[in-house]
Amino acid sequence: MQTAHEFFIHGLNELLDVEQRLVEALGELESQSTRPELKKAFAAHRQQTEKHVERVQQVFEELGETPQQTECKGIKGLIDEVHAFMEEQPSEDLIDVFNVGAAAKSESYEILTYESLIQLATDMGHRKAVQLLKQNLREEQQALKKMEGFSKKIKPERSGMEEEEEEKPTRRTRRSKAA
């Protein structure tokens, strides 16, 4: 990789991998989640992410480039984190809390990736690419806001601190003897 164009294409290939992996991952988050409103949000964003894949592919077409299979290690790590958490057999309420956080992390990752690629496309004068990428960016920002809203509403039922509170010995105070 020697030029800004090659760097941009490399970034687009990684972005395509991100979006394709997230189509599948959002389906997993939807099926794992227990709250209907969360399932609905993941299903809706999965459909939106399918459109993101199409738009990124359109950017390749606009540039006369062919996408190359490129693994994005960043998003792969975030998805692996979800799988590792599920292996811990968490309670249902913790699954929803975790899934909201995992989705917010991936949205943040995507937003930064889009912003970086939009800047490169702008610098190189790829106006149609900028337009398509900005459309995806706006939708990612909306999805992040939705996850932030869920994070304020969805709380674990038990903090794990209840038992410790019950086990604390009561403190006795010494009374001084009157003289």
C-alpha positions in Angstrom: 0.0 0.0 0.0 1.7 3.2 -1.2 -1.0 5.7 -2.0 -4.0 7.4 -0.3 -6.2 5.7 -2.8 -4.9 2.3 -1.9 -5.3 3.1 1.8 -8.9 4.2 1.2 -9.7 1.0 -0.7 -8.1 -1.0 2.1 -10.3 0.8 4.6 -13.4 0.2 2.5 -12.6 -3.5 2.3 -12.3 -3.6 6.1 -15.6 -1.6 6.4 -17.3 -4.0 4.1 -16.2 -6.9 6.4 -17.4 -4.9 9.5 -20.9 -4.4 8.0 -21.1 -8.0 6.8 -20.1 -9.5 10.1 -22.5 -7.2 11.9 -25.5 -8.4 9.9 -24.9 -11.8 11.4 -23.9 -10.5 14.9 -27.1 -8.4 15.1 -29.1 -11.5 14.4 -27.4 -13.2 17.3 -28.0 -10.2 19.6 -31.6 -10.2 18.6 -32.1 -13.9 19.4 -30.1 -13.6 22.7 -32.0 -10.6 24.1 -35.0 -11.1 26.3 -36.7 -7.7 26.1 -39.1 -7.4 23.1 -38.1 -3.7 22.5 -34.5 -4.7 22.4 -35.1 -7.6 20.0 -37.1 -5.2 17.7 -34.2 -2.6 17.8 -31.6 -5.2 16.9 -33.8 -6.6 14.1 -34.4 -3.1 12.7 -30.7 -2.2 12.8 -29.9 -5.6 11.1 -32.0 -4.6 8.2 -30.4 -1.2 8.1 -26.9 -2.8 8.2 -27.9 -4.8 5.1 -28.4 -1.5 3.4 -25.0 -0.3 4.7 -23.4 -3.3 3.0 -25.1 -2.3 -0.3 -24.0 1.3 0.0 -20.4 0.3 0.7 -20.5 -2.0 -2.4 -21.9 1.0 -4.4 -18.8 3.0 -3.3 -16.6 0.3 -4.8 -18.6 0.4 -8.0 -18.4 4.2 -8.2 -14.6 4.0 -7.9 -14.4 1.1 -10.5 -12.9 -1.2 -7.8 -13.7 -4.7 -6.8 -14.0 -5.5 -3.1 -11.3 -7.9 -1.7 -11.9 -10.2 1.2 -10.2 -8.4 4.1 -10.7 -9.3 7.8 -11.3 -6.4 10.1 -9.6 -7.5 13.3 -11.2 -4.7 15.4 -14.8 -5.8 14.8 -13.8 -9.5 15.0 -12.4 -8.8 18.5 -15.7 -7.1 19.5 -17.7 -10.0 18.2 -15.4 -12.5 19.9 -16.0 -10.6 23.2 -19.7 -11.3 22.9 -19.1 -15.0 22.3 -16.8 -15.2 25.2 -19.3 -13.5 27.5 -22.1 -15.9 26.4 -19.8 -18.8 27.4 -20.0 -17.5 30.9 -23.7 -18.4 31.0 -24.9 -15.0 32.3 -28.3 -14.4 33.7 -31.0 -13.2 31.2 -31.0 -9.6 32.6 -27.2 -9.4 32.3 -27.4 -10.6 28.7 -29.5 -7.6 27.8 -27.3 -5.2 29.6 -24.2 -6.7 28.0 -25.8 -6.7 24.5 -26.6 -3.0 24.7 -23.0 -2.2 25.7 -21.6 -4.5 23.0 -23.8 -2.8 20.4 -22.8 0.6 21.5 -19.1 -0.4 21.3 -19.6 -1.6 17.7 -21.5 1.5 16.7 -18.7 3.7 18.1 -16.2 1.7 16.1 -18.2 2.0 13.0 -18.7 5.7 13.5 -15.0 6.4 13.8 -14.3 4.2 10.8 -16.9 6.1 8.7 -15.6 9.5 9.8 -12.0 8.5 8.8 -13.1 7.2 5.4 -15.3 10.2 4.7 -12.3 12.5 5.4 -10.1 10.5 3.0 -12.9 10.4 0.3 -13.4 14.2 0.7 -9.6 14.8 0.4 -9.5 12.8 -2.8 -12.6 14.4 -4.3 -14.8 11.3 -4.3 -18.1 13.1 -3.8 -20.5 10.2 -4.5 -18.5 8.0 -2.0 -18.7 10.8 0.6 -22.5 11.0 0.1 -23.0 7.2 0.4 -20.7 6.9 3.5 -22.3 9.9 5.2 -25.7 8.3 4.8 -24.4 5.2 6.6 -22.7 7.4 9.2 -26.0 9.2 10.1 -27.7 5.9 10.6 -24.9 4.6 12.8 -25.1 7.7 14.9 -28.8 7.2 15.3 -28.3 3.5 16.3 -25.7 4.6 18.9 -28.2 7.1 20.4 -30.8 4.4 20.5 -28.4 2.1 22.4 -27.5 4.9 24.8 -31.2 5.3 25.5 -31.5 1.6 26.2 -28.5 1.7 28.5 -30.3 4.2 30.7 -33.4 2.0 30.9 -32.0 -1.5 31.0 -30.5 -2.3 34.4 -29.5 -5.6 35.9 -32.0 -6.9 38.5 -29.3 -7.6 41.0 -26.1 -5.7 41.5 -24.5 -8.5 43.5 -24.0 -6.2 46.4 -27.2 -7.1 48.2 -25.6 -10.2 49.9 -22.6 -8.2 51.1 -24.9 -5.6 52.6 -26.8 -8.3 54.5 -23.7 -9.9 55.8 -22.1 -6.8 57.2 -22.0 -7.0 61.0 -23.8 -4.2 62.8 -21.5 -1.8 64.5 -21.8 -1.6 68.2 -20.8 1.5 70.0 -19.3 1.5 73.4 -21.1 3.5 76.0 -18.9 5.3 78.4 -19.6 4.7 82.1 -20.9 7.6 84.0 -18.7 8.5 86.9 
